[in-house]
Amino acid sequence: MARYSGPVCRLCRREGAKLYLKGDRCYTGKCAIDKRGYAPGQHGQGRKKTSEYGIQLREKQKTRRIYGILETQFRNYFAKAERQKGITGENLLRLLERRLDNVVYRMGFAGSRAEARQMVRNGHFTVNGNKVNIPSFLTRVGNVIEVREKSRDNNRIVELVEQAARKTPPAWLEVSADQFSGKVVAIPSREEIDVPVVEHLIVELYSR
């Protein structure tokens, strides 16, 4: 299955919630949810009955779209979360948060997760001094993520890092904008993961 490459605002409208797929634009009046808060398509404004399965499916799709994960990848994350100790739904979200592209986004060094994914693929970041261009790379506590020396003159990166210096990062990350770097200092708790997801619905879906 190929990655979706159409208008991402349609995805937010389909889920009926802001997924913050376009960065700062989502906080302005240009947001599609604010303008047209109904599902896209000819029958988007029609009344639909949603089954229990449908509610669970939408929650899973919403989570996939927030993090930009394909279905097979998502199933693999879920299987890994099931094998870990603790609550499966929370384990799943922690795994997704630890992806390198998400960490770069959380540090403020990218305007959206999609942009972070592209920047990682283009080799703009290192982990513990080693170049990593795999967006799904799972970071660990103690990992130091830095912008590569060769990329520190990139106008877009400079702009983003300057903006990051004025923001407060999540408690599980330390960011040194002046050093173009950040560090994973803890595994995020559920309270520190601010995604609009009801994770137990995903667990129920895969437990069918």
N, C-alpha and C positions, 0 to 999 in steps of 0.2 A: 504493500500500500504506500503510495507516494505521499510526501508531506504536503499539506494544504498550502496553496500559494495564492489564494484569492483574497478579496478584501477582508481583513481581520475584524472589522467592525461588525460584519455579519455574524461572526462567531459570538460576540457579546450579545447581540440582539437575539440570537437563537437560544442562548442560555438565560436571557432575561436578567443579566447582571453584568456589571463592569468587571472585565477580566484584566484590565490595564495592559492591553497588548500593544498600545501605541505610545507608551510613556506619558510625557507631560500633557499631550493632547487630551488624554482621558480625564484630566482635571479641569478642562475648559468647557465652554458652552458648545464647542464643536463636537463633543462626544455624541456618537450615534444613539446611545441609550437615552440621553437627555432629549434628543430631537425626535426619535421614533422608538419608543420603549416597547415595541412589540416584535414578534418574530419576523424574519424576512420572508419574502415570497408572496404569492398571490393570496394565500389563505392565512397569512401571518396574524391577522387581526381576528380570525375566527375563534370561537370558544372551543376548547378541546378538553376532553376528559383525560386525565393522566393516571395510569395505573401505578401500583406500588413499584412494579418493575421499571416503568418509565421514569419514575422519580429517581430511582437508584441509578439508572443508566445515564440520566442527565447529569447527575453529580459526578459520575466517573468521567464523562465527556468534558465537563467543565474543568475538572482537575487536569486532564490531559492537555486541554487547550491553554490553560494558564501557564503550564511549564513547557509546552511545545513538544510533547512526547507522543511517539507513535504507539499504536495499540500493542504490538509485540513487546516493545520496550516497557510499557506500562505494566503488562502482565509479569514481566521479569522482575520489576521492582516490587510488585505485590508479593510474588513468591518469595523474594528475599526478605521482605518485611515480615511475612508469616513465620519464617525460620528464626527470626530474632526474638529475644525475650521482650516482654512488655506487650503493650496494646498495638495490634497490627496496624490499625489506621494511623496512629501517631508515628509508628515506625516508618510507614510509607511516606508520610509528609517529610519526615526528617531526612530520609534518603533523597527525596527530590530537592530539598533545600540545599543539600550538600553537593549537588552537581556544580561543576566549575562555572558553567554559564550563569547559573542562578546566584552563585557567590559573587561573581563579577557585578551582576545587576544589583545585588543587595549592598555591595560596597559603594554603589553610586557611580561606577566607572562605565556604565552603559545606560541608555535611556529606557530600554525595555529588555526583556529576556531574549527576544528575537535578535536585537542588536548585539547583546552580549554573546549570543551563540555565534553570530557572524564574526565578531571580533576575535573570539577564541579560535575559531577555524582558521582565521587569517594569521594566527601565530603572534598576536600582540601581547600575550601573557606568559609568565613563567610561574612554576610552582616549586618553591624551594630552590630557585636558581635554574631549574630545567624547563626548557620550552615545552608547553603542553598545548596541543591544538585539537583536543578531544573535548567537546562540550559536556559530555556525560561523565568525565573524569570525576570520581568521588573524592572530595577533599576530606581531610582528617584534622583533628585537633592538633594545632601546632604548625599546620601548613601556612607558609607565607606566599601570598599571591602578589606578583608585581607586574607592572607594565614593562615590557622589554625596553632596554636602552634605546634601541633603534626606533621605537614607536613613540617615544616621549615628545617628539616634535610634531606628531600628527595633530592637526588643528582640532579635529573632533574630540580626540582623547584629551587634549589640553582643556578644552571647553568643559567636558564632562567632569574631569578631575577638579577643576575650579568650583563647579557646582557641588561636587561631593564634599568639598571642604566646608560648605555651609549647611550640610545635612547631618542628622544624627543617625549613625548606622545601628543595626540591631545589636542587642547586648552580646550576642555570641560572636560578633566580629569586632576587630579593632582596625581602624582605617587611619593611615598616615598619608593624607592627600599630598603633602609636600614631598613625600618620598615615593609617590606613585605606587603605594603598596598597601596591603591589608593582611590581616592574620586571623585564622580561625581559632578562637580561644575556648570554644565550648561547642557541644552538640546542642542545637536549638531545642528549647522546650516547646510544647504545643502552644503555650501562651505567647511565645515570641514569633510564631508563624502566622502572619496576618492575611491568610488567604481565605476567601469566603466559601469554605468547603465544609461539608458535614461528612467527615471521613468514614463514620460507621456505616453509612449507606453504601459506600464502595465495598466495604467488607461484606455486607449482606448480599450485594450483587454477585460477588465472586464466590460466595458460600452456597449459592443456589444448587 
